[in-house]
């Protein structure tokens, strides 16, 4: 009986260690998808080579096909990660208060809303259905910020060392700074985008190919907004990748 329990415990630990592939897959798939769509769009001269908007990269085939498929996969991975994270945190809440339990529930609901917003934003490109795309983007962004804030709070509450090698406060501090920098970049991106007073992107013919163009009186400010958007995207991938250690 004791040998059986030891085997089951070893199997459980091996399964738990394998869960680290969930946040790692999300970050890798997101990075590879955007890089592939960017290279395809630039090589076909559909967007400008220097820091186009992510929505512009996903506006025309083949970039749109790559991004829509990748976002479908990312939605599934993120939803699975949210469920695993919920039960992972719940297992550490035996001696914690109701505030931690409520934060864990809010985190799960926020991640579900993030998945919904990501699905809407990726299914309706800004160049064709701008209103619906913006609704999905706002839902995704606001829900993701709520989920990140809940995870920072929950991580900070785990002031025990896991396996004697992990200090939750260090990771909470790193996630907090990542969230703060990401929020600042996001506010800067939105501000520059609004100040640039850019029209919604349009697909126009350009030497035999379709090209995404944006009309603005302040191209420099619009370019700064694109750069901030890329930086925000990369920091989000970094934030998600930080869960690899905990999941393992």
C-alpha positions, -999 to +999 in steps of 0.1 A: +000+000+000+028+024+009+046+016-024+014+023-043+009+057-026+045+066-034+040+057-070+008+078-072+026+107-055+054+105-080+030+104-109+011+134-096+043+154-092+053+145-128+019+156-141+022+189-121+057+195-135+043+190-170+018+218-165+046+243-169+041+238-207+008+258-205+023+293-199+054+284-219+032+274-249+011+306-246+042+328-248+059+308-275+028+305-297+020+342-293+055+353-302+059+329-331+025+338-345+031+375-345+066+371-359+054+348-387+025+371-396+048+401-395+074+385-418+046+373-442+030+408-443+063+426-448+076+403-474+044+408-494+046+446-488+012+447-472+025+468-442+055+489-436+085+471-423+092+494-393+068+486-364+034+483-379+004+480-356-004+444-346-039+448-360-024+459-393-003+427-395-035+407-390-057+426-414-049+409-448-042+373-458-020+355-451-013+374-419-050+374-410-052+336-413-021+331-392-033+354-365-069+341-364-057+305-361-031+314-335-056+334-314-080+304-314-052+282-301-041+309-276-077+312-263-078+275-256-044+276-239-053+306-218-086+292-207-069+259-197-042+279-179-069+299-160-086+268-148-053+252-137-043+285-120-076+286-101-072+251-087-035+257-081-042+287-060-071+270-043-048+243-030-029+269-011-059+287+004-066+263+032-053+287+058-060+319+040-090+343+044-119+350+022-102+379+004-078+355-012-107+332-022-126+360-038-095+372-056-090+337-070-126+336-083-123+371-098-091+360-115-108+331-131-137+352-143-113+378-157-093+352-176-126+339-191-135+375-202-100+379-216-105+348-237-138+362-250-123+395-258-094+379-276-118+358-297-138+388-307-109+411-315-092+384-336-123+374-354-133+409-365-102+429-379-100+466-373-097+472-410-132+456-417-153+458-385-136+485-364-164+489-338-166+452-329-128+449-329-125+478-305-151+463-282-132+430-281-099+448-276-112+468-247-128+437-231-096+418-235-073+445-222-094+455-192-100+419-181-063+410-186-053+439-163-077+427-136-064+391-139-028+403-137-036+424-106-053+394-089-023+372-096+001+398-082-020+399-050-024+362-047+013+356-053+022+381-026+000+362-002+019+330-007+047+338+018+058+303+022+087+287+004+076+261-021+099+231-020+123+252+001+136+270-029+109+295-039+101+328-022+067+340-034+075+376-024+103+379-049+081+367-078+052+389-066+076+419-066+088+411-102+052+406-114+041+439-098+068+459-116+060+441-148+023+450-144+032+486-135+054+490-166+029+473-188+001+496-176+023+527-182+031+516-217-006+508-223-017+542-212+011+558-234-001+537-264-037+547-260-028+584-255-005+585-285-031+567-306-058+592-297-035+622-301-024+611-335-061+613-346-056+584-370-084+571-391-092+534-391-068+514-413-080+507-448-069+481-473-059+499-505-044+487-538-006+493-540+013+481-571-008+451-576-011+441-539-034+451-510-017+473-485-029+486-451-027+524-449-035+548-421-042+585-426-029+608-399-016+644-395+009+632-368+028+602-382+056+604-356+031+602-327+013+573-345+046+555-348+053+559-311+019+544-304+028+514-326+062+509-307+044+511-273+019+485-285+047+461-294+064+466-260+031+461-242+026+429-261+060+415-253+057+424-216+023+405-214+041+374-229+068+378-202+042+381-175+025+348-186+058+330-189+066+338-153+040+311-143+062+283-156+079+280-123+048+278-102+030+254-126+060+231-124 
